């Protein structure tokens, strides 16, 4: 079973079932039947999903690629075998914004290679009302089981588009009236910048940040002012802060 085709953990599997995602089978530990697992299995059976009992060691084996230092990933007694995630197109993100009657709000990731960071950003984007996430097809993490585990099912509710060239994608969204802001340590204070309205927020890889070519395509850059000794937050934490600041500014503008 390819790791991209499995989901591990109770929240992730529950949200996948609730969203109607195509699930081939759910594997559950024979000796584990507490309340939350019974709820998930009831949902699965209601939707006609095959449920297979297995030993914990089998779940450990399936979850091993997502663990650490020889330990399996934390499957919490349940693993789902799913069809590969269906990626969206940029147009799908704009349609989502139109359906909600809101200015487009996108998050683009430039070179994020850590699946946990990707999953955390997808989760924050969905929770804070972004209409879609844009990632690169190459030199970038994809929505593997590890990313989905961290996203806690958020990937089921927000379009995730993969593009060949982020600079070209930025040009496309700018033509549609969307301002583009890149997170950069040399940018203007994000809390003083105007993040309201149609916006694409670009987050770069830890260490390298947003690439020069992509940054040149952006309309402006923003930074998160810090008060401690460490110079910056990691990519997923920085994304969450900037997403929230965008939401806060939009809410203030409506008053």
Buried (B, 14 or more C-beta within 10 A) or exposed (E): EEBBBBBBBBBBBBBBBBEEBEBEBBBBBEEBEEEEBEEBBEBBEEEEBEBEBBEBEBBBBBBBBBBEEEEBBBBBBBBBBBEEBEBBEBEBBBBBBEEEEBBBBBBBBBBBBBBBBBBBBBBBBBBBBBBBBBBBEEEBBBBBBBBBBBBBBBBBEBBBBBBEBBBEBBEBBBEEEBBBBBBBEEBBEBBEBEBBBBBBBBBBBBEEBBBEEBBEBBEBBBBBEEEEEEEBBEBBBBBBBBBEBBBBBBEEEEE
